[in-house]
């Protein structure tokens, strides 16, 4: 079976490429390499370097590939940048993506898995959010993702397309074979930045705000290992290819950790403590967001393999040491 992947040179996209190839799929990647890294694309995958809205090239790839399904990862992901440049995020994450998907649908590539985000929920008023909870995005990044979700959902009502929308919570860790991990010069990921402190790329970790309405004042997040997330994509792909109906799923473990608890987990693994200081809050950050992840687990009788925060951190540190 053949899969087309946008953003396959990125952190999550490259992991999914590896797990699909390991499972016998053929993979073609479209990536502009604006934020992606060519070295993360597996050798067995075909890489086409182009923008997703280049109609001529994209159409040629689709017609040649005869794909069973498309996975759309490509996009910009920095909340802080989106607050400063909302138009840029609307352009890349919504307008370009919409154009790309329309090219797919026009050419009968009508099964799509879209990587969305839990940040569309905003600042939930309950401990765990489920897929039916109201969307209330707090930043332009989340808004751009929600707009594309809505575009896909509306399109499916009028045409013969089927989708799985996956709302990621906080993705972390690295492939245990160290084939892929997070490479970013400007990462806003907490675990990534802490790993950079561990290997000496940063002198200290800045915790953005300690005056949130949480137990220790720092924001609470639900962290999922990237390999479990890749497995969710593999299961979703098989489901859609075998004519599964359209669905939306949260991708998390249903357990929250505060920023300070993550730092403490690092300290328990390491010989020396992580140096940190408290900085100002970031615009667009919510205080707490934890997944109600029962829907996917029940739907597919799925059990995560790597839901141990210390294992997540260990693989992230191992990766950071590798790319140092």
N, C-alpha and C positions, 0 to 999 in steps of 0.2 A: 504494500500500500504506500501511496505517495503523499507526503505532507509538504505544504508550502509554509514557511515560517518567516514573518517579518521581524526584524530585531534579533535575529539569531546570533549576532555577535555581541549581544548584551549578556548581563549576568544570568537572568532567569532563562532567556531564550536559548543560550548555549547549553545550559543544563538540560533543557527539554530536548534539544538536538541529540545530545548524548544518550538520553534514556530511550528516545525513539529509535536511534540507530542500533542500540543494544538489543532492542526488541524486534529488529528485522524490518523496520520501515525505511523507505527512501526519503531523504530530506533535501529540500532546496531552500536556501536562505536568501532573502532579500534584505540588504542592510546598507544604509548610506555611509556607515562608519563615522557619523558625526559624533556619536557618544559611544558606539560599539568598538570592540577591539577584534581585529581580524584574527589574532592568535587564539581567540576563544572558540572560533568556529571549527568543529571537528573536521579532520582531513577527509572523512568519507562523505561529508555533506558538500553539495554544490553551492558556491557563494556567488551571488550576482550583486555587484556593488552599484546600487542606484537608489534614488529617492522613491518612496512608495507611491508618489503621485505622478511619476513619469509614465503616462498612459501607454506610450508606444512600447517601452521596454517591458513593463509589467504584463501587458497583454501578450507579448511574445513569449514570456516565461510561462504564463498560464496555459497558453495554447500548446506549447511544446511539452509541458510537464504532465498534463492530464491528471491533476491532483484529486485526491479523495476528499481533502479537507485543508482549510487554511487556519493557521494560528497567528493571531495578530498581537505581537508584543511591542512593536516599534513605537517610540514616543519619548517624551521628556518627562522626568520624574521628580525634579527638585521642587519641593513646596516653596522654599524660600525664594527661588528664582521666579516661580510662577506668580508670586505676590508682586514682584518688581516688574515682571514682563507678561502680564496676562494675555496680551494679544498673541505673543509668540506661542504660548501654550495652547490657545484656541486654534491657532494655525496648524501646529504640528500634531496635536493630539486629537483634534476634531476634524478640521477642514481637510487636511491631507489624508487622514485615515478614512474619512467618508468617501473621498474620491477613490482611494485604493479599493475599498470594499465594493463600491459601485462597479469598478472594473471587474472585480471577481464575480459579482452576481450577474453582470452582463454576459460573462463567458462561462456561465453554468457552474462556477465554483461556489456552491451555495450552502456549504457547511462550514461554520466559523466558530472558533474558540477565541474569545476576547479576554485579554488580561486587564481586568479592571482593578479597583482598589477599595479597601474598606474605608478610606477617607471620604467616600461619598456619604457616609452616615453622619459625618460631622462630629458633634459632641453629644453622644447618645445620653438619654436620660435614664437608661437602665443599665444593669451591670453587663449584660451580654446582648449583642445585636444579632437579630436573625434576618434572613433575606427579605422578609416582608416589612421590615421597619422602614420608616420614612427616610428618604435621602435628604440631607441638609448640609451640602458641602460648604466648608469654611474657607476654601482657597481656590484660586483659578485652576490649579492642577486637578483637584477633585471634580470641579465643575466640568472641565474638559472631558474627563473620563465618563462622567454621568451623561453628558450630551451624546457621546458615542454609544453608550448602552441604549439610550432611548432611541437613537437612530436605528440601531440593529433590531430592537424590539418592534418598532413601528414598521420597518421594512418587512419583517417576517409576517406581519398581519396581511400584507398586500401581495407578497410574492412567496414562492416556494423556497424559503431558506430556513435552515435550522441552526440554532446557536447554543453554545454553552458559555455563559458569562461567569468568569471566576473572579471573585472579589478577594484580592490578597490582603492579608494582614501584614505584619512585619516580617519580611523574608530575610533570613540570615544563614550563616554557615557556608560550607563549600563542599564540593564533591569529594568523597572520601579517597578517591584515587587522585585527587588534586588535578583533574583535567580542566576544571573550571571553577571560578570564584569571582568575587567582586573586584573589578579594576575600575577605579575612578579617582580623578585628581581632586574632585570637589564633592566627596561623598558627604551626605547628611545622615547616613545610617549610623545609629548609635554603636552597634557592635563593630562595624568597620572602623569607625574613628577610634574606638577603644583599642582595637588591634594595632592600629597605627601608632598608638602610644606604646604598646608592648614592644614593638620592633624598633622604636626610636625615630619614627617618621614625624611624630608630634611629641612635644614636650609634656603636654597634659591634655586631658579631656575637659571640654567645656560642657557643663550640664545647663541646658537652656531652661532656666526657671525652677525654683524650689518652693513656689508659693501656690501651687495648684491645690485644689480641694481633693487631695488623695491622702492616704495614710502617712506617707513621708514627705508630701509636698511636691514630688516629682511625677511627671506623666507616667501612665501605665499603658503598656502595650502587650499584644499577643504575638509572640515570635514563632514562626514556622520555619523548619529547616528546608532549604531550597531543594533538597533531593526528594523530600515528601511532596513538596509542591509540584515538582516535575512528574512524580508518580500520579498525582491528581490529573495532570494534563494527559498523560498516557491513557488513563482510564476513561477520561472524558472523550478523547479521540476515538477510542474503540467504540464507545457508546454511540457517538454521533454517526460514525461511519456505518454502524449497523442499525441506522434509522431510529435512533433515540430522539425523543421530542425535546424541544427547546427548554432549557432550565438555567437557573441562576444559583450558584453555590458560593458560600463563604469558604475561604481557605485559611484556617487557623487551627489552633489546638484547643481553644476555649479556656486558656489559663493566662492570666495577666502578670507581668513583672514590671515593677517601677524601674525607672532609670537607675536609682540607687541600688536596687536589688541586682540589676545586671552588673553594675560595678562590683558589688560584693561577690557575685558569682565568679567574676574574673579573678578577684583577690584570693578566692579559695583554690583556684587552679594554679596561680602563679606564685613564684618565690617572693616577689616584691609587690607592694600595693600600687594600684593605678593612681597616678597623680591627677587630681581634678580640681576644678574651680567652678563656682556657680556664676553663670552669665545671665543675661536678660532672656525673657521668653522670646520665642520665635512667633512671628505673625502666622496665623493659620494652623497652629498646633492645637489639638484637642487634649483634654486632660486624661481621658481614659477611653480605650476602645478594645474590647475583647469580643472574640467571635462566639456566637452560638454556632458550632460547627457540626451539629447533629445531622443536618439534612444530607450532606454528602456521605457521611459515615453510614447512615442507615440505607441510603439509596443504593450504595455499592458494597455494603458490608466491609467498609474500608477501615483499616487500622494503621495509624502512623507508625513508622519504624524508628524515627529519630527525634521523638518528642522529649528530649532531655536537654535542658538549657546548657548544661556543662559540655555536652557533646557538641551542640551547636557552636558554642564559643570555641571549643578546642579545634574544630575543623576550620573555623574562621581564622584563628591564630596560625594554624599550620599553613593555610593558603597565603596569609600575609607574609610569613617567613619565606615562602617559596618565591613570591614576586618582589621581595625586598631588593 
